[in-house]
């Protein structure tokens, strides 16, 4: 049994120190993901994710990583937030850390990549960020987004093609 699983089990039993350790392990990843989707609202959303995770600590079933479970909570929290606030597209506010996708490091490319990402649909952007930026497997990303594996693969392929086309031509 790995350290994360031990901490998650202890958190499920009400151990706040174990849960705090889990938060420290996953906070940056959750905030980064939400930041790219929700921009300036990411910190508030991340707090909600961890509050919900604490309240639901006993519901993690060990059928995937604890980090993926948290990312699933983050995704559904973002969708709820997005609907509740009647926002057009979160991509209009999305922040982006160009280093996370491990592509070209120069400023012009980073700006182009940011623009390319904002041109994707929310689901395409989330799939690309999870698979390319967060290192999730296709199966893990599909579980996080709550979609079939084949749908996830289609979203990733479509997002990759759009990103490559945008970066090669310099425009959408």
N, C-alpha and C positions, 0 to 999 in steps of 0.2 A: 504494500500500500504506500503510495507516495505522500509526501509532506502536505500537499494541497488537500488531498482527500481526508487526511487526519484532521487538518484544520477545519474543513467543511463539516465534518461529522461533529467536531466539538462545538462549532458555531450553531449547528442545528440543535444542540443540547442547551443552548443559551450562553455559551462561553463568549463574552464580548471581546476578550483579548484575542481569541482565535479569529473572530470575524474581523477585527482590526488588522490582523496580519494578512488576511485575504484581501482586504481593501487595499492595503499597501502594495500587494502583489499585482493587482489588476487595475488600480485607479488610473494610471497614465494611459493605458490602452483604451479604457472606456471613455475617458475624457477626450482623447485624440479622435476616436471614432465619432463621438457625438459632436465634437467641434467641427468636423468636416461636413456633418449633416445639418447642424442647427446653429452654427456660428456662435454668436454672443450668448445664446441661451444654453450652451453646452454645460456650463458649470452647474446651473440649477437642475438641469436634466440628470447630470451625473449624480448629484446628491439624491435625487429621487430614486435613481437606480439602486444606490446602496441602501437607502431606507427600505425600499421594497425587498431587496435581497435579504436584509436582516429580518424583516417581518415574515418572509417566506423561506427562511433558512432551512427548514425541515423538508421543503418540497424538492430540493435537488436530489435526483435519483441516481446519480453516479453513472448515467448512461452516456455521458460525454464529459468533457472537461468542465470544471467549475468556471473557468474563464469564458467558455462558450455559453454557458448558462447565463452569466452576467451580460454578455453581449446580446443575447436574445432579449433579456429584460430591457437593455438599452434601446434596441431596435423597436420593440413594442412601445416603450415609453416615448420614443421620438414620434412614432406614428400617432399615438394618442395626443401628444402635444401639438403636433402639426394640424391634426383635425380640429382640436379644441380651439385653437387660435385662428382658424380660418386662413392660414397663410397660403399664399399661392404656391411657390416652390421653395423648399428650404435651400435649394442650390443658389438662390439669389443672395443668401447670407452666409453660405458655407465658407469656412476658413479652410486652409490647406497647408499642410507641412510637406513641402516637396521632397524632403529627405526620406519620408516614410515609404515612398514608392520605389526607392532605389533606382531612379533613372538619372538622366543627366543632371549635373549639379550646378550648371551655370544659371544665372538669374533670368535670362531671357527664356530658357526652356522651362524654368519653374513657373514663370508667369503664363507661358503658353499651356503648360499642363494644368494649372489652376483653371484657366479658361475652358480647357477641354473637359475637365471634370464637371464644371458647372453646366455644360451642355448635355450631360447625360441625365436620364430620368433618375428619380430617387432610388429606385430599385437597382438600376444598372450601376449607379455611383456606389451604393452600399455594397453590392457584390464585388465591384472592382476594389474598393477600399479594404474589404475584408480579405480577399484573396491575394491581392498584390501588396497592400500596405500593411496588413496585420498578420500575414502569413498563415491564414486559415486554409485548411483543406477545403475542397469543394463540398464535401459532405458536412463539414463543420459549419461552413458559411450557409449552406442550405438549411441546416437546423436552426441557426441563429435567425435567419430571415423567415423561417417558417414556410418554406416553399419546397417543392419536389427537387431532387438533385438535377434532373434534366433541365428544369426551368432555370436553376442557378447556372448551370453550364452554358445555357443559351445566353443568359444575361452577361456572363463574364466574356463570352466570345464577342457578343455585340459591343460591349463596352470597350474591350481591347481594340476591336477594329475601328471604332469611332475615335478612340484616343490616338491610335497610330495614324489614322488618316488626318486628324487635326494637326498633329505634330509634324507630319510630313509636308503638309500644305501650308501650315501656319494659320489656318482658319477653318471654321466648320463648314 
